Amino acid sequence: MAELKKFKTESKRLLELMINSIYTHKDIFLREIISNASDAIDRHHFSSLTDESLDREGNYSIIIERDEKNRTITIKDNGIGMTHDELINSLGTIAKSGSKEFLEKMDKAKKEEQLELIGQFGVGFYSAYMVASKVNVKTKSPFSDKAYMFSSDGVESYKIEEIDKTDRGTEVVIYLKEEKESHEYDHYLEEFTLRDLVKKYSDYVRYPIKMEVSKSVPKLDEKGEKISGEYDEVTEIEILNSMVPLWKKPKKEQKEEEINSFYRKKYYDYEDPFTHLLLNVEGNLNYTALVFIPKHAPQNMYSEKYEKGLQLYSRGVFIMDKCKDLVPDYLRFIKGLVDTSDLPLNISREVLQKTTDLEKIGKNVEKKILSRLEKLLKNDREKYIEFFKQFGVNIKYGVYDQFGASKDLLKDLLIYETINKDAYVTLSEYVKDMPKEQEYIYYASSKNKVSASSLPQMDLIKKKGFDVLIFNDDIDEFAISMLGEYEKKKFKSINQGDLGLKDEIKDKKIEELTVDHKDLLDKLKTLLEKDVVDVRLSKRLTDAPVCLVSEDGVSFEMEKALSHLPNSEQFKASRVLEINPNHKMFKSLENLFNDNDSDLEDFADLLYQQALMIEGFPLKDPVSFSNKMTNLMIKAASK
């Protein structure tokens, strides 16, 4: 005789919440039912180890059947099944008296607390009602002589009755909703859709998931040979899932080609990864991680649409595609997954409850990746350079990001080209090779080594024999500003502030010349007051006539990098025009000034524009510059 039980008022509201709010993707209903089936098989297997009355052979499997005519999907397992009381306690959870208390807590809870409450309640079985108009659950426990069926439309009531079922296990029969206009649920009856959902969410469930599938096989003639171009449609039972994840296989069975093939297929790459890490961690936290560093950066990696993150699995069941908490921003290029059963999930398995465990896993994975890169830098410099050319800008960003929180982890992974060496060097190697009299770590911001070597500010550094790091990324100076110093050696730009190169004889001479030519320098400063904060005689130039430098603070490269931001006017470097007093050009300036020549203004402007070009800035007015240059050339030729 059937038992009919009505849901209480608060239970109906709770069902609506679970179906319409907790689950955001209808597709996951199959994952939830399959996961429950897998759990039931687990329970039978573990019980059989201690209970001799249970079948130890197992022959476990999960079977999916689809019936297009009756619009049903059936998921069968040969697990532990349920007794009458277990059926009520498991599937009738929402009818418990505690549901009213649960709803009252939900009403009072803040949004971030609601997920925690949901995680303490219910089972994923109810996700079936996102697509079902009715669900029947037929079950038989080996601990009971009777079998039962739970039936409900998930609205008003549920019914439990005895049925004829002799084999142990559970069958969940889902009657799909009818949507005459949109056909929203029809595709769940398609073979391709079910195969795809199993592959996406349940590929690594440890038991075989089977389904009858259609296949085209070549027709055979009377002799049993294939008939060209002719095929028969046949159906056969096929296992849809891989079962054993690659990352769970014994290490001796994990082959490099298999791992590379897995990467290419899963992450749609045409190349093998640069390298991979397989982590098996046991302790307070138990998890496995398989992480790949690609050979090249994704095309959209620096766009707003790009999402970082590792895939998250729980006991081989796919949970989340992009778990951002597992990856720091500067490692956004890595691909891979983490599989753990230690994280508390809410009922939908789509959202993690508040936990520090995820952060701990992310931090550990981060350290393992950096450790691998450190070994690569030490043992295979050429391969590391290959990596750095692709992702070095990300490492530099990591030094700068979050006010330098990771700078100590990353500073020894930085490598640079230099003026004096043909190979890349680390900061440690640069400092080790510094002459005793060298006080600073010098750097020049430039597109490449040739351009850096041609900078007029490089003259004095070259004569001293000091090496100079070449910064060719916008982020370089920001990263170095966050480091501040390395092994107690401060960084110094060759075109910013005082170079710190003391030469008492030269310094004294420059000071004397500055006093002697104060009126000329003041005049030039007045003529260029809209463009520069000062005009001074240079201690750094030996061959070049002029250069543009900035005072301490915002550098030229920072100004260029920040120029694309809103309100970029506030990020202007303080420009100083430095003139070489030993150059013939300075004598020409002096003559124009003494003769009170009107060309001095044009001459000063041309020098400033020349300095702008050397620094890679656009000219203020190219036409005006060209006209002034032409006029001065004509005058010079006519003399």
N, C-alpha and C positions, 0 to 999 in steps of 0.2 A: 504494500500500500504506500502511495506517495505521500511524503511530508511536504506541505506547502508553508513556507515561512515568508512573511512580509518584511521588507526593509523598513526600518524606522525613518521618520522624517529627516533626521540629521544624517542618516546613512545615505539617503538619496542625494542629498547635497554633496556628501563626501564623494560619491561615485562621479558626480558631475565634475568635481574638482580634479579627481584623479585622471579622468578621461580627457578633459578639455584644457587643463592647466599644466599638470605635471609633465605630460608627454608632449613634446613639441614636434615630433616627427612620427607620422603614422607607421612608417616602414618598420619601426622597431618592435612592433607587436610580435613578429615572427622570432626575433632575437630573444624576447622575453619568454615565450613559450618553449623554445628550444633550450634555453638556459635552465628553465624549471625541469625539463625532461632530463637534461644532463645531471642536474643536482639529484634527481630521483634515482638515476642509475648509480651515481656515486654512493648514495645512502645504502642501496642494496649491496653494492660491492663491499663496502666497509663492514656492513652487518654480517655478510657471508663469511668474513674472515674469523668471526668468533661464534657464529651460530651455524651449527652443522646441518640444521634443517633447511637452510637456504641453498639454492643452486649455486655452486661455486664456479661452474663453467662459464656462466655469464652469457656469452654470445650477445653482448649488448649492442643495441643500435637504436637510432631514432629514425622513424619513417614519416615522410611527408606524402600525403595523398591529396589530389585535387579533383574536384568533381564540378566540371563547368555547368552541367545541366542543373544540378541542385545548388550551385553557387556555394560550395563548402570547401574548406581547407581543413584537413585532419592531420594532427601531429601525434604520432604514437611513440611510446617508449616501453621498454620492458624493465623498468626500474622497480622501486620499492612499492609503488601504488599507495592507496590510502584506505584506511578503515572508515567506517561511518563517522566516528568522532573526529578523526583527522580531517575528513572532508569538510565538516562543519567548521572546525577550528582554522583550517587553511583558507578555504574559499569563502567561508562565511564570515571572515574577519570583520568585514565592514558592518556586520549586524551586531557586533559585540556592544555591550553597554558602554565601553570606553570611548566609542566614537563621538559621543556628545561632548565628553571632556576634551577630546582631541580638537574638535571644531572650535570650542571656546578658546583653547590655547591658540589656534590658528588666527582667530579674530584679533586677539590681543598682541600677538607676536609681530615683531618688525619683519620686514621682507627677508633680511639675511638670516633671521631665526626660523622662518617658516620651513626652509629646506631641511633644517636639522630635525624639526618635528616630523616632517614627511618621511625622513629616513628611518624613523623609529616605528613606522606603521605600514602595514599592508604588504602585498606581494605583486610582482610584475604581471601576474595572470590577468589583472584587470585592464591592461593595455589592449587586450583583444577587443574590448568594447569600442575602441576608436574606429574599428572597421566592421564590427559585427553587430547584427540585429539580435542575435541569440548565440549563446555558447553552451554546448553540452560537454560535460566532462565525465567520461566513463572510466572507472578505476577498480582495480582488484589488488588487495594487499595479500602477501603470502601469510600474514598473521590472522587472516579472516577467511571464513568459508564463504562469505557472501561478497557480491560485487554491487557497486552502486553507481548511480548517475546523478550528477549535479547539473541542473538546467536553469538558465536565467537569461532574461533579456537585459539585465543590468539596470532596470528602471524601478519596478515596484516590488518584485519578490524573487525568490529562488525556490526550486523544488528539488528534493532528494528522494530517489526511489531505488528499489532493488532491481537489478537487471541480470540477464544471463551473460556471464563473462567468465571464462575458465582460466585464461592466461593472465599472469600477473602484469602489472604496469598500468599506464594511464593513456587514454585517448582524449585529446582536446579537439572537438569538432566546432569550427568557426563558421557560422552562417553569415556570409557577407551582406552588408547593407545594400539595399536596392536604390540606385540613383539613376533614374531613367534618362535624365537630361545630361548630366555631367559625366556619367560613367566613371565616377571617381574611384570606385573600388574594383572595377572589372579587371584591371591589369594584374591584380593579385592572384588571379586564376591562371595567368600565363606562365608557362614553363620557364621562360627566360627570366621573368621578374623574380620568381622564387629562387632560381639558381643564383641570381645576382645578389639577392638579399642574404642568402646563406653564405656566399663567398665574402661579402662585405663584413657581416657582423659575426658569423659563427664558423668561420673557416677553420679555427683552431680549437673548436670543441673536441674533446679527446675521443669521443665515440663517433662511429660512422653515421652520417646523416644521409639517408637514402631516399631516392625518388624515382619513379618510373619516368623515363625520358624518351623522346623520339629521336631516331637516328636514320640517316640515309646510308644504306649499304649497297655496294655494287650488285647488280643482278648477275646470276651465274647461268651459263648455258648447260646443256646436257652433260658436258664433259667436266663441269665444275669450274670452268674458266670464266673470268670476268667479261661481261659484255660492255664494251666501251660506250660511255655516255648514258647508260641505263641504270637506274637505282630503284630500290624498294625502301619504303618507309617501315621501320620496325620500332618496337618499343622494348626497352630493357631497364632493369633496375641499375641505377648508377650511384656511386658514392659521390656526394657533392662537395665534401669538405676535405681539407688536407690533413686534418686531425692533429698531427704532431707539428707544432711550430718549429721553424728552422732554429730559432734561438733556444729551444728546449731540447734539441738533440744533443747526445753526448759529443764532447769536443772532437773526438777522433772521427766522428761521422760528418763533421762540418767541413766541407771542401770550399776552397776559395772561389772556384767557378760557380758553385751553387749559391754562395752568398752574393757574389756579383750579379748573378742572374736574378736573384730575388730583388736586389736593389733596382735593377733596370726596369723590371716589370712593375714593381710596386710603386716606384716614384717616376715612372715614365721618362727615364733618361736614356739617351742613346750611347752613353759612355759608362764604363765601370766607375765606381767611386774612387776618389783619391785615396781613401783609407777607411777602415771601419773599426769599431770597438764593440766587443761583446762582453757585457758585464753580468756576472751572476753574484748577487750580493745576498748573504744570509746573516742574520743578526737581529737587532731590534726591528729592522725593516727588511723584508724579503722581497726582492724584485730582480727581474732580468731586463737588461736594456741592450738593444742593438742599434748602434748609432753610426751614421755614415757622414763623411765629409765629401761633398761632390767635387769633381774636378773643375767645375766652372760655376759661377754664380748664376742663379736663376735670372732670366731676363727682367722680370718685374720685381726683383728683390728690394729695390729702393722706392717702389711705388706705394701709395696708400693702400692699394688693394691686396698687397702681399701679406700673408699671415704666417707668422713663425709658429713653431710648436712641434712636439713629438706626438705620435699617435699613442693613445693610452688603451691598454687592454687590462681586463681583470680576469685572471685565470684563463687566458686565451680568448675571452669574449671581447670583441671590439666595443669600446665605450665612447671614445672621443677622437676626432681626427686631428685637431690642432690644440694640444694642451699647452697653452702659452706659459704656464707656471713652471714648466720643465726646462725652459730655454731662456737664458739672458738675451737681451737685445743684440749684443755684439756677436752672439753665435747664431743669429737668426738663419744662417745659411745651412745649418745641419739638418739632416733628415734622419728618421728612425722611429723607434717605438720603445715604450716601457710597458712591461707586463708585471702586474703585482696584484695580490689578493688582500693586501694590508690596508687599502684605502677605503674608508667608509663612503659608500655611494648612497644617494637618495633612492627612492623607490624606482625612479625612471632609469637609473643607471646612466643618466645623461649629465648630471651635475654632481660635483663632489661636495660633500659636507665640509664645513670649515675644519681644516686640519693643517698642522705644520709638517706632516709626513711628506706631502707632495713637494714642499719647499726643500726638505732635506734630501729627497731623491734628486731634485734638480741641481742642488749644490754639489752633490757627489758626482753626478754625471759631468757637470762642468769641470770639476777638478780632474777627472779622469781624461777628459778631452785635452785639457791644457798639459797634463803630464805626458800624453802621447806626442803633442806638438813639441814639447821640450826635448824629448828623446830624438825626435826627427831632426830638430835643429842641431843637436849635438852629433848625431851619427850619420845623417844623410842631408848635408847642407843644400845640395842641389835640389833635392825633392822639396825641402822646406821652402826654398826660394820660389819654387813653382807654386806652392800653396800660398805664399805671402803675396805674390803678384796678383792672385785672385781675391784673397780675403784679408790682406794686410790692413786695408782701410777699416775693416770691421774690428780688428784687434786694437787699432789706434782709437777707434770710437769707444771701445771698452775701457781704455785708459782714462778717457775724458768723462764718460757717462756717469751719472749719479755722483757728481762731485768727486770723482776719482776713487769710488768705493773698491774697484777691482784693479787699481793701478799697480799694486804690489804683486798681484798675480800675473800681470801681463807685461810689465816693463822689460823683462828679459826675453820676451818673444819678439820685440821690435828689432827690425834690421833696416839698414839704410845704405844707399850708395854714398860714396864720399868723393871729394875732389882728388885726393892723392892715391886712392886704391882702386883697383879694377874689380874687386869683389865686394859684396855686401858685408857690412860689419854690424855686430851687436853693440849696444851701449857699453857693455862691459869691455869688449875688445877695443873700442875707441878710447875709453879712459885708460886702459892698460898701456896703450901706445902713445899717450900724451907725453910730450917733453916736460921736464920738471918745471920749466919756466912758464908753461901754459896754465893759465888760471881757469879758463872757461871751456865748456863744450860748445864749439861754434857750429852754427847751422846757417844755411842759405835756402830761402824759399824760391824755387824755380821749377820750370817745367821738366828740365832734364839736366844732365851733367854738363853738356856743352853750354847751355844758357847760363848755368850757375858759374861756370869757370870764366865766362865773359863779363860778369858783373863788375863794374868799376870798384865796388866796395871790397872786392876780393884782393885788390892789389897788395895791400900791406900784409894781409894774412898769408898770402903766397910767399912773400919775401921772408916772412918769419918761419916758413916751412910747416905751419900748423895745418892739420887736416880739418875739413869742414863737412858736416853732414848735409845731405841734399834732401830737402823737404819738397815733395812734389804732389802731396795731397792737401786739399783744403783743411782737413782735420788735423794735420801735423802740428801746427803751432798751438792749437787748442789742447791737444794731448800733452805737449811738452809743458805748457803753462800749468797744467794740472799736476804734472810730475814735479815741477819746480827745480829739482836737482837730481843727480844720479851719483851715488857714492861721494856725496858732499861736493860735487862739482856742479855749479850752476850752468844753465844753458844761456847762450848769448847769440842773438841774431847779428849777422854782419852788417845789416842795414837798419839797426835800431839802437839808439842811445850810444853811449861810450863803449868802445870795443874793449877797454881795459888793457890796452897795449901801451905800456909806459916806455917812453923814450924821452928822457929829460932834455936832451939837446933839441930834438925836433919839437917837443911840446913848448919849450921856451921860445923857439923861433916862431911858432904859430901864434903864441900869445903876443909877441912883439909885433908881428905883422898885423894882427887883429887890431891892436891899438893904433898902428900907423895908418890903417885903412878903414878906420871906424866910420868916417863920413861916407865912403863908397858903399860899405856894407849896409849902413843905415838907409842910404838912398835906394839900394836894391830891395831892401826889405819893404820900404814904402811902396815901391813900384809893384811888388808882388804880394802886398798885404792881404789880398783876397784869396790867395792860394797857399801861402806858407806862413808859419808862425815865426820863422827865423831864417836868416841867411848868414852863414858862417864859413870861415876857412876850415878846410878839412884836414884832419890828422890821419885819415884812413886812405886817402887817394895818393897814388904815386905817379900813375901814367894818365889816367882819364881826367878830362877837364872838369867834370861836374857829376854829382850824383844826388839822389833824393833819399833821405833817410827819415825815419819816424822817431819820435820821442818814446820813452818807455810807456807802456800801456797797450792800446790797440795798435797792432802792426798793420802793414800794408796788406799782407795776405789775409789777416782776419777781416779787414775792411772789405776785401773782394768777396770773401766767403759770406759775409753778413749782408752784402749789398742787395741780396735777393729777398731779404726779410722785410716785412712792413716796418715803417719808421727807421729805415736803415741809416738816415742822416745822423742819428745819435751815435753811430758806430764808425765815425771817421777818425782815421789816424792823424796825429799832429805832424804835418809835413815840414821838413827842414831841408832847405837847399844848401848843399855843401859844395864849395868851390875849391879847386886845387890851386893854391897860390904859386906853385912851381910850373904851371902850365902857361904856354904862350897866350892862351885865350884870356887869362887873368890880366895880362899886360894890356891886351886890347880893351878890356873893360875899364882899366885904369885910365887909359888914354881918352876914351869916350867921356868918362866922368870929368877929367881935368879940362877937356875942351868944351864941356857943357854941351855935348853933342845930343841932338834930339833922338838919335838912333839908339841911345842907351836903353830906352824903354822897350823897344822892339827886341834889342839884343838880349835883355834880361828875360823877356817872355820866351824867346826862342830857347834859351838855356833851360828854362823851367820845363818847356814842352819836351825838349830832348831828354831830360831826366825822367819825365813821365813815361815816355816810350820805353826807356831802358827798364823801368819797373813793371812794364806790362799794362800800364793804364791807358785808356783811350785819350786822344788829344781833345782839348776843350773845343777847339774850332779848327779842323783840318784845313779849311779853305784859307782862313786867316794866317795859319802857320805857313802854308805854301806861299802866300803873297809876300809875307814878311821875309821869308827866306830868299825869294826871287829878287826882291828889292835890294837886299843887302849884297847879294851876289853881283847885281848890276853895278852897284856903287863901288864894290871892291875891284871890279874889272875895269872901271873907268878911271881909277886913280893911277 
